[in-house]
Structures are given as C-alpha cells and as structure tokens.
Amino acid sequence: MPYSTFPKELAKAIRSVARDLSELIHPTHLLAGQRVRLSGGYEIEPTWLGGNTEVFGQVASFIPGHGAKKAAVVKLEQSLHCEGITGDIVVLELRFRGAKWASTETVHVELCDFVPEAQAWQNRRQGKWVESHATYKAV
C-alpha cells in the first residue's frame, strides 16, 4: 500500500516513532544517565585533566545553575586532583548565552569532592572552578 494512502493517524504515529528512534541513535540533547567525554580548554595540557587528554563520566542529574539554565552533575569514572581538591564529581555549566544541553557544547567545570545539593550555585556548597572552556560530548 503506498504511503499516501495510509490513514493520517497511522502516518503520524510512524513519523513520531521514527523521530524517537533517531533521537536514541543520534541524541540532540543531553540527558541524565548519558555517558560523556570531557576534554580541553584553552591550555594544551589542561591541569584539571591531570595529564589526561580526556575523562569520561555519566550525567547523574541536573541542578539549578548560575542563571536560568540547569547545570549538569557528572560522576567521573576516575578522580581528578586540581588546585588542592580531589574529587570524582564535576558540575558543568553552559558557557555561552543561548547554549543548550546538546550532544556537545562548551562548559565551565566545577570539581567537587562531594555531591552538590539541588540548589542554585549561590545557595549551595561549592567546589573548585577548574576550567572555563571545556568541551563535553555525549558518547
């Protein structure tokens, strides 16, 4: 049966399922539970990465951030040591105005040796800001 003769509701349902499958295969936004790769910054060998070129972790949750956008809490697969703090939790804040939690973006990195509360940055215990121009990518 040609596609044009499908009932409109069935065609609509098929398009919806196709969009959902496409999002699963090629995510366009970041979700809790996704694995991410963190890298970079302005330095050739960023201090916060402890000699690594990249680190991996899993998005644990989203909490209130500095502004209107949420911040992502990521549990790293290894601990990092930087500027007197050792931790395996980072809070990522979107760097640029208009940025969205996409499959990749530029972020600020706050290293924590604790799990931050789901409160705005100014109202919660804070970690150490270790990078202003890191990149994450959902993997």
C-alpha positions in Angstrom: 0.0 0.0 0.0 1.5 3.4 -0.9 2.4 5.7 2.0 0.0 8.4 0.7 -3.0 6.0 1.2 -2.1 5.3 4.9 -4.6 6.8 7.3 -3.3 10.1 8.6 -3.2 8.9 12.2 -1.1 5.9 11.3 1.3 8.0 9.2 1.6 10.5 12.1 2.4 7.6 14.5 5.1 6.2 12.2 6.8 9.7 11.9 6.7 10.0 15.7 8.4 6.6 16.2 11.0 7.4 13.5 11.8 10.7 15.4 12.1 8.9 18.7 14.4 6.2 17.2 16.6 8.9 15.6 16.9 10.7 18.9 18.0 7.4 20.6 20.6 6.8 17.9 21.8 10.4 17.5 20.8 12.4 20.6 20.4 16.1 20.1 20.3 16.9 23.8 22.0 15.7 27.0 20.0 13.5 29.4 20.7 12.1 32.8 22.2 8.7 32.5 24.2 9.5 29.4 27.9 8.9 29.2 30.0 11.9 28.4 33.6 12.7 27.4 35.1 15.8 28.9 38.2 17.4 27.3 40.1 20.6 26.6 40.0 24.1 27.5 42.5 26.8 26.4 45.6 25.1 27.6 47.4 22.4 25.5 47.6 20.2 28.6 44.8 21.3 30.9 45.9 21.0 34.6 42.4 19.9 35.7 42.7 16.7 33.5 45.7 15.5 35.4 47.8 14.6 32.4 44.9 13.0 30.5 43.6 14.4 27.2 40.0 13.5 28.2 38.0 11.9 31.0 34.7 10.1 31.0 31.7 10.1 33.3 27.9 9.7 33.4 25.4 12.5 33.8 23.9 11.9 37.3 21.4 14.8 37.4 20.6 18.4 36.5 20.5 21.0 39.3 19.9 24.8 39.3 22.8 26.6 37.8 24.1 30.2 37.9 21.3 31.5 35.7 18.2 30.2 34.1 19.9 27.1 32.6 20.3 24.0 34.6 23.8 22.7 35.5 24.8 19.0 34.8 26.2 16.9 37.6 28.6 14.3 36.2 30.1 11.3 38.1 33.5 10.7 36.6 35.0 7.3 36.1 38.2 8.4 37.8 39.1 11.0 40.4 40.8 14.2 39.4 43.2 16.3 41.5 43.5 20.0 40.8 44.2 23.1 42.9 44.1 21.3 46.2 40.9 19.3 45.7 40.4 15.7 44.7 37.0 14.5 43.5 35.1 12.4 41.0 32.1 14.8 40.7 32.0 17.7 38.3 29.3 20.3 37.8 29.1 21.5 34.2 27.6 25.0 33.4 26.8 26.1 29.9 29.4 28.6 28.8 27.7 30.8 26.2 24.4 32.7 26.0 21.9 30.7 24.0 23.7 27.4 24.5 21.6 24.3 25.2 22.3 20.9 26.6 23.1 19.4 23.2 25.1 16.3 22.3 28.3 18.5 22.6 28.9 22.0 24.0 31.4 24.3 25.7 31.1 24.4 29.5 32.6 25.7 32.8 33.8 22.8 35.0 33.5 22.9 38.8 35.4 20.0 40.5 33.7 18.6 43.7 34.7 16.2 46.4 31.0 15.9 47.3 27.7 15.5 45.6 26.2 19.0 45.2 22.7 19.7 46.5 20.0 20.5 44.0 20.1 24.2 44.8 21.3 27.3 42.9 25.0 27.7 42.8 25.0 30.7 45.2 22.9 28.8 47.7 24.9 25.5 47.9 28.3 24.3 48.9 30.6 25.0 46.0 33.5 23.0 44.6 36.5 24.5 42.8 36.1 26.1 39.3 38.9 24.5 37.3 38.1 25.2 33.7 36.1 27.9 31.8 36.2 26.4 28.2 36.0 22.6 28.4 34.1 20.6 25.9 31.7 17.7 26.6 30.4 15.2 24.1 27.8 12.6 24.7 29.3 9.2 23.8 
